[in-house]
Amino acid sequence: MTVTDGRPLAADITDILVAHCGLDADAAARTPAASLAELGMDSLALLELSAVVADRWQVRIPEETGQLSIAGVADLVARQVEPSGHTENDILIAAPLPLVWDVTNDVAGWPELFTEYAVAEILHREGDTVRFRLTMHPDENGIAWSWVSERTADPGAREVRAYRVETGPFEYMRIHWRYAEEADGTRMFWTQDFAMKPTAPLTTAEMTDRINTNSAVQLAVIKEKIERLAVQGTGAGDE
């Protein structure tokens, strides 16, 4: 794990603890898994560590830091200083833009369009803005993740902007959908900008990989379903 200068972040944290907090470097080297409290870092030492980390990396570390090892503190800091997540995915759908727009923006119908959503509950509509709750199918641990999002469509600009109201493991999640007519159909673009909370089970880089992988799967599913509708001559309102 590294930060901008390429140096292991755990080494930087160790240097701070030695220089500012009175850490015994030899003791830390002998017991790398020991918590800061076990290494003799009291509340004043942790306050000093927090101040230096805040000054150097502009991030905050919690009061419970004393229960973490040096590597644990480094991981906590790295999760906050890593770049924000950004993904861009697109697919060409052999169907007219009005059909692609209507089907993909029918939020209530997303459980039939996407393979990952079990329920899409509309909470509020006002003009082209809709607030809704999505619930996923249970994961491998039996957990059905759920959150509230809000999206605003702009039919004239052929784009939709959305964000998570209930962010869950994300610091924030912003989504931009864009549509463009091409000779062979409609190209749909998905862009997502986000960052993970320090307590999230995945880092921002790991979530970026997951989103890119899942977006490719879902776009392929959407393409197949809409192209089938186009061949059948069936619009979203005829389902």
C-alpha positions in Angstrom: 0.0 0.0 0.0 1.5 3.3 -1.0 0.7 7.0 -1.2 1.8 9.5 -3.8 5.6 9.4 -3.1 5.6 5.6 -3.6 6.8 4.9 -0.1 4.9 2.3 1.9 2.4 4.2 4.0 3.0 2.0 7.0 6.6 3.3 7.0 5.3 6.9 7.0 2.9 6.2 9.9 5.8 4.5 11.8 8.0 7.6 11.3 5.2 9.9 12.6 4.7 7.7 15.7 8.5 7.7 16.4 9.1 11.4 15.8 5.9 12.8 17.4 4.4 10.2 19.7 7.4 8.5 21.4 7.0 5.1 19.7 9.8 2.6 20.3 10.7 1.7 16.7 12.4 -1.6 17.7 9.3 -2.7 19.6 7.1 -1.9 16.6 9.4 -3.9 14.3 9.4 -6.9 16.6 5.6 -7.0 16.9 4.1 -5.7 13.7 0.6 -7.0 14.5 0.5 -5.2 17.9 -2.1 -2.4 18.3 -1.0 1.1 19.0 -2.3 0.7 22.6 -0.2 -2.4 23.0 2.8 -0.4 21.8 2.2 2.1 24.5 0.5 4.9 22.6 -1.8 6.7 25.0 -4.6 9.2 24.2 -2.2 12.1 23.9 0.0 10.2 21.5 -3.1 9.3 19.4 -4.2 13.0 19.4 -0.7 13.9 18.1 -0.9 11.2 15.4 -4.3 12.4 14.4 -3.1 16.0 14.1 -0.1 15.1 12.0 -2.2 12.8 9.7 -4.8 15.6 9.3 -2.1 18.1 8.4 -0.2 15.8 6.0 -3.0 14.0 4.2 -6.1 16.1 5.1 -7.9 13.0 6.5 -9.3 12.2 9.9 -8.8 9.1 11.9 -11.2 8.0 14.6 -10.7 7.8 18.4 -10.6 4.0 18.1 -7.3 4.1 16.2 -5.5 2.8 19.3 -7.0 -0.6 18.7 -5.4 -0.8 15.3 -1.9 -1.9 14.3 0.3 0.4 12.3 -0.7 -1.5 9.1 -4.3 -1.0 10.1 -3.8 2.8 10.5 -2.1 2.9 7.1 -5.0 1.1 5.5 -7.4 3.5 7.1 -5.6 6.5 5.9 -5.1 5.0 2.4 -8.8 4.4 2.0 -9.4 8.2 2.5 -6.5 9.6 0.4 -6.9 7.3 -2.7 -8.4 9.0 -5.8 -12.2 9.1 -6.2 -13.8 6.4 -8.3 -14.8 7.0 -11.9 -16.2 4.6 -14.4 -17.3 5.0 -18.0 -19.1 2.2 -19.9 -21.2 2.2 -23.0 -23.0 -0.1 -25.4 -24.6 0.1 -28.9 -28.2 -1.1 -28.9 -29.8 -1.9 -32.3 -33.0 -0.1 -31.5 -34.4 3.4 -31.9 -33.6 6.0 -29.3 -37.3 6.5 -28.1 -37.6 2.8 -27.3 -34.2 2.7 -25.5 -35.1 5.8 -23.6 -38.5 4.6 -22.5 -37.4 1.1 -21.4 -34.3 2.2 -19.5 -36.0 5.1 -17.7 -39.0 3.0 -16.6 -37.6 2.7 -13.0 -40.6 0.6 -11.8 -39.7 -1.9 -14.5 -36.0 -2.2 -13.6 -36.5 -5.6 -11.9 -37.5 -7.0 -15.3 -34.7 -5.2 -17.1 -31.7 -5.7 -14.8 -30.7 -9.0 -13.3 -29.5 -7.5 -10.0 -32.7 -5.8 -8.7 -35.5 -7.6 -7.0 -37.7 -4.6 -6.2 -37.9 -1.0 -7.4 -40.3 1.1 -5.3 -41.3 4.5 -6.5 -41.3 6.9 -3.5 -42.0 10.2 -5.1 -42.4 11.8 -8.5 -42.3 15.5 -9.5 -41.9 16.3 -13.1 -39.0 14.5 -14.6 -37.5 13.7 -11.1 -38.2 10.4 -9.4 -37.1 9.2 -5.9 -37.1 5.5 -5.5 -35.9 2.6 -3.4 -33.9 -0.3 -5.0 -33.5 -3.6 -3.3 -31.1 -6.2 -4.8 -31.5 -9.9 -4.9 -29.8 -11.5 -1.8 -26.0 -11.9 -2.1 -23.9 -14.9 -1.3 -24.4 -14.1 2.4 -28.2 -13.8 2.2 -28.1 -10.0 2.5 -30.5 -8.0 0.3 -28.9 -4.6 -0.1 -31.3 -1.7 -0.4 -30.9 2.1 -0.8 -32.8 5.2 -1.9 -31.8 7.1 -5.0 -33.1 10.1 -6.9 -32.8 10.7 -10.7 -33.8 13.5 -13.0 -34.3 12.9 -16.7 -33.7 15.5 -19.4 -35.4 14.2 -22.6 -34.3 17.2 -24.6 -30.6 16.7 -23.8 -31.0 12.9 -23.9 -29.4 12.5 -20.5 -30.2 11.5 -16.9 -28.4 12.5 -13.7 -28.9 10.6 -10.5 -27.4 10.2 -7.0 -27.7 8.0 -4.0 -29.8 9.6 -1.2 -28.9 6.8 1.2 -25.2 6.3 0.4 -24.5 3.2 2.5 -20.8 2.3 2.1 -20.2 5.2 -0.3 -19.2 8.7 0.7 -21.2 9.7 -2.4 -22.4 8.2 -5.7 -23.3 10.2 -8.7 -24.5 8.7 -12.0 -24.8 10.1 -15.5 -26.6 8.3 -18.3 -26.3 9.7 -21.9 -27.9 8.5 -25.1 -26.7 9.1 -28.7 -28.3 8.1 -32.0 -25.9 6.3 -34.4 -26.4 4.7 -37.8 -26.9 1.3 -36.3 -29.0 2.2 -33.3 -28.6 4.0 -30.0 -25.5 4.2 -27.9 -26.0 4.3 -24.2 -23.3 5.7 -21.9 -23.0 5.1 -18.2 -20.7 7.3 -16.1 -20.3 6.9 -12.3 -18.4 9.1 -9.9 -18.0 8.0 -6.3 -15.8 7.5 -3.3 -16.0 4.8 -0.6 -16.2 5.5 3.2 -13.2 4.5 5.2 -15.3 1.8 6.9 -16.5 0.3 3.6 -15.8 -3.4 2.9 -14.2 -2.4 -0.4 -11.7 0.3 -1.3 -12.5 2.8 -4.1 -10.2 0.9 -6.5 -11.9 -2.4 -5.7 -15.4 -0.9 -6.1 -14.2 0.6 -9.5 -13.3 -2.9 -10.7 -16.6 -4.3 -9.4 -18.7 -1.6 -11.1 -16.9 -1.9 -14.4 -17.4 -5.7 -14.3 -21.1 -5.5 -13.4 -21.8 -2.6 -15.8 -20.6 -4.7 -18.7 -22.9 -7.5 -17.6 -26.0 -5.3 -17.1 -25.5 -3.4 -20.4 -25.3 -6.7 -22.3 -28.5 -7.8 -20.7 -30.2 -4.5 -21.5 -29.0 -4.7 -25.1 -30.4 -8.2 -25.6 -33.8 -7.4 -24.0 -34.3 -4.1 -25.9 -33.2 -5.5 -29.2 -35.7 -8.3 -28.8 -38.4 -5.7 -28.2 -37.3 -3.8 -31.3 -37.5 -6.9 -33.4 -41.0 -7.7 -32.0 -42.1 -4.1 -32.6 -43.1 -3.8 -29.0 -42.7 -0.6 -27.0 -42.1 -0.3 -23.3 -45.8 0.5 -22.7 -46.9 -2.8 -24.3 -45.2 -5.0 -21.8 
